[in-house]
Amino acid sequence: MEFRTVEEELGVGVRPTLVPYLSGVSLLDLVRKAELPFARREGSRGLAGSYAGLLGEEVRWPSRHYLGNPVLSWFGDGDTVLLGCGCGDWGCWPFTALVTVDEDTVTWFGYRTGHRDWDYRELRDFTFDRHQYEEALRSTAR
């Protein structure tokens, strides 16, 4: 698990965003793969994975955003926005998960997007070693 700062074109210029990577693969790519069958069925292939990393200092360490205390939440039920819209506005097209934290682990599950009722079973629950996860978050401090 790592969080990388990635320069992305967001329609308003190139900006540094924060993107989660799992085993070297961006969450953007994992979500795109899971969404592609649903987007194809809708005839809108381009919708699959049409996200960007998150802008803003409020999600970087020492923020608890990725540790079960989200500062960005779409559904308002404790969900954490993991990816925002490719336009740069996280609330335009968010990708969310529920994040639980216990003594030794952090788990992401219950994935949703704000505008489609797509099935994310292919995108399995992810459980991370809490120490390693927090080290990855610490690297996001500016």
C-alpha positions as CSV (number, residue, x, y, z in Angstrom):
1,M,0.0,0.0,0.0
2,E,1.2,3.4,-0.9
3,F,-0.2,6.9,-1.6
4,R,1.5,8.6,-4.5
5,T,1.4,12.2,-5.6
6,V,0.5,12.1,-9.3
7,E,0.4,15.1,-11.6
8,E,-3.0,14.9,-13.4
9,E,-4.8,17.0,-16.0
10,L,-8.1,17.9,-14.4
11,G,-9.6,20.2,-17.0
12,V,-8.4,23.3,-15.1
13,G,-4.7,22.5,-15.6
14,V,-2.3,19.9,-14.3
15,R,-2.5,19.5,-10.5
16,P,-0.9,17.2,-7.9
17,T,-3.4,14.6,-6.7
18,L,-3.1,11.9,-4.1
19,V,-3.7,8.4,-5.6
20,P,-3.7,5.1,-3.6
21,Y,-1.6,2.3,-5.1
22,L,-2.1,-1.4,-4.1
23,S,0.8,-3.7,-4.9
24,G,2.1,-1.2,-7.4
25,V,-1.3,-0.8,-9.2
26,S,-3.2,2.4,-9.0
27,L,-6.7,2.3,-7.5
28,L,-7.7,4.2,-10.7
29,D,-6.8,1.2,-12.8
30,L,-8.4,-1.4,-10.4
31,V,-11.6,0.5,-10.4
32,R,-11.6,1.0,-14.2
33,K,-11.3,-2.7,-14.7
34,A,-14.2,-3.4,-12.3
35,E,-16.4,-0.8,-13.9
36,L,-15.7,-1.5,-17.5
37,P,-18.4,-4.2,-18.0
38,F,-21.1,-1.9,-16.6
39,A,-20.0,1.1,-18.6
40,R,-20.0,-1.0,-21.8
41,R,-23.6,-2.1,-21.1
42,E,-24.6,1.5,-20.8
43,G,-22.8,2.3,-24.1
44,S,-20.5,4.7,-22.2
45,R,-17.1,2.9,-22.0
46,G,-15.5,6.2,-21.0
47,L,-17.3,6.3,-17.7
48,A,-15.3,3.4,-16.4
49,G,-12.6,4.6,-14.1
50,S,-13.3,8.3,-14.9
51,Y,-11.8,9.4,-11.7
52,A,-8.7,11.3,-10.5
53,G,-6.8,11.3,-7.2
54,L,-7.8,13.8,-4.5
55,L,-6.7,17.4,-4.4
56,G,-6.0,19.2,-1.2
57,E,-4.0,19.2,2.0
58,E,-7.1,18.0,4.0
59,V,-6.6,14.4,2.9
60,R,-2.8,14.3,3.5
61,W,-1.1,13.3,6.7
62,P,-1.8,14.2,9.5
63,S,-5.4,14.0,8.3
64,R,-7.4,11.0,9.5
65,H,-9.4,11.0,6.2
66,Y,-8.1,7.5,5.2
67,L,-8.3,6.3,8.8
68,G,-12.0,6.1,9.3
69,N,-12.6,9.9,9.9
70,P,-13.3,11.1,6.4
71,V,-13.2,14.8,5.6
72,L,-14.8,14.0,2.2
73,S,-17.9,11.8,2.3
74,W,-20.6,11.5,-0.4
75,F,-23.2,9.4,1.2
76,G,-22.8,10.8,4.7
77,D,-22.9,7.3,6.3
78,G,-19.2,7.2,7.2
79,D,-18.1,6.5,3.6
80,T,-14.6,7.8,2.6
81,V,-14.1,9.3,-0.8
82,L,-11.0,7.5,-2.2
83,L,-11.1,9.0,-5.7
84,G,-12.8,12.1,-7.1
85,C,-13.9,13.1,-10.5
86,G,-11.5,13.6,-13.4
87,C,-12.6,17.2,-13.5
88,G,-11.0,17.9,-10.2
89,D,-14.1,18.3,-8.1
90,W,-14.3,15.3,-5.8
91,G,-18.0,15.6,-5.4
92,C,-18.8,15.5,-9.1
93,W,-18.2,11.8,-9.6
94,P,-16.8,10.2,-6.3
95,F,-15.7,6.7,-5.7
96,T,-16.1,5.7,-2.0
97,A,-15.5,2.9,0.4
98,L,-16.1,2.3,4.1
99,V,-12.9,2.3,6.0
100,T,-12.5,0.4,9.3
101,V,-9.5,0.7,11.6
102,D,-8.6,-1.7,14.4
103,E,-5.5,-2.2,16.4
104,D,-3.6,-4.1,13.6
105,T,-5.4,-3.6,10.4
106,V,-7.2,-1.1,8.1
107,T,-9.9,-2.5,5.8
108,W,-11.6,-1.0,2.7
109,F,-15.0,-2.4,1.7
110,G,-18.5,-1.4,0.6
111,Y,-17.4,0.4,-2.6
112,R,-19.8,2.8,-4.2
113,T,-19.9,5.5,-6.8
114,G,-22.2,8.5,-6.3
115,H,-24.1,8.2,-9.6
116,R,-24.4,4.5,-10.6
117,D,-25.5,1.4,-8.8
118,W,-22.7,-0.8,-10.1
119,D,-21.5,-4.0,-8.5
120,Y,-18.0,-3.9,-7.2
121,R,-17.7,-7.5,-6.0
122,E,-14.8,-7.9,-8.4
123,L,-13.0,-5.2,-6.5
124,R,-12.5,-7.3,-3.3
125,D,-12.2,-6.0,0.2
126,F,-8.6,-4.8,1.0
127,T,-7.1,-5.3,4.4
128,F,-3.8,-3.6,5.1
129,D,-1.3,-3.9,8.0
130,R,-2.1,-0.7,10.0
131,H,1.6,0.1,10.7
132,Q,2.5,-0.1,7.0
133,Y,-0.6,1.8,6.0
134,E,0.1,4.6,8.4
135,E,3.7,4.8,7.2
136,A,2.3,5.2,3.7
137,L,0.0,8.0,4.9
138,R,2.9,9.7,6.7
139,S,4.8,10.0,3.4
140,T,2.0,12.3,2.1
141,A,2.8,15.1,4.5
142,R,4.0,18.3,2.8
